[in-house]
């Protein structure tokens, strides 16, 4: 079996399991306050992960350059960054508990869940970093196998052990992620022959941290849309935030199935191309990736839209009424258009990081965040429908695509 087909099948399997987990979650908990707590906690953890990723997120081009120059130096870089990730994750968790009594935005129930779920920050950040390293080492399948394992274990827990206690999900997610990281370390140390050493400094680490902070500032500016959407949907009635999250997860899952396998291979290839200064190969790589991903995403989204009512009826049973299903379909349409623009943008935005133009990332996403904040305050002042905000989100994403597209064009022309 070709590796590309294998990776697509594994990606599809991992997304099917994520789908099943989310459906099972809704079936067990119902669409309401419990699912709102879960999705809000996931959003909080995602933001804390952004802070930890500010240590290493820009490492990919540096890792490839060192690997080409001297593999031993890339091994030292890996050790330095994994140690920094572990220590910074512990610091973030400690800071959370030190400031817990001052966190007034969360309800008692949300704090009870998050007090357990917070420990996933340590294991999840190691997992994400190891995913990137294994991908750069051409172990593409491992990217999906860890997710398959994690969600399989959580599905088993929901099917056979769930007793109405939401905290069980936090425990099983942490245990599954911890076990998955152990397997990743086996691959890294045994299969890729990377040598571990306890060190907290590398000649490239300062530059990587500096540029990683820039990338994370950029990412957090972009992700500002998430709490804004939470503020909007949480004030519009119980369960609507969960419906939005389900629609978002559906479209994100389709994006991952249709794009992630190709994008992972693309990222490894583009890092090698730029490290070797073969700039004439960049445009053909972009055209190839868009040809692979764009039609696949459109067709998959259209098919899922039409089968969604049947799918929801089979998975949720009577937990969703006709009005909720219709709302989900409508939300899915808007979010799918948003992700369509992301499909177009992804190779160009990823290239900016490979070109080490980290300041430009901040510039683009600062425009995006100011745009979204301005529209949010207009939305609140005039009590607009949330669909207006979703339309603006699509326009803002289109602006990002245009800015990234032209920066790629100018950079490639200048380098030739």
Buried (B, 14 or more C-beta within 10 A) or exposed (E): EEEEEBBBBBBBBBBBBBBBBBBBBBBBBBBEBBBBBBBBBBBBBEBBBBBBBBBBBBBBBBBBBBBEEEBEBBBBBBBBBBBBBBEBBEEBBEEBEEEEEEEEEBEEEBBBBBBBBBBBBBBBBBBBBBBBBBBBBEBBBBBBBBBBBBBBBBBEBBEEEBEEEBEBBBBBBBBBBBBBBEBBBEBBEEEBEBEBEEEEEBEBBEBBBEBBBBBBBBBBBBBBBBBBBBEBBBEEEEBBBBBBBBBBBBBBBBBBBBBBBBBBBBBBBBBBBBBEEEBEBBEEBBEBBBEBBBEBBBEBBEEBBEEBBEBBEEBBEEBBEEEBBEBBBBBBBBBBBBBBBBBBBBBBBBBBBBBBBBEBBBBBBBBBBEBBBEBBEEBEEEEBEBEEBBBBBBEBBBBBBBBBBEBBEEBBEEEE
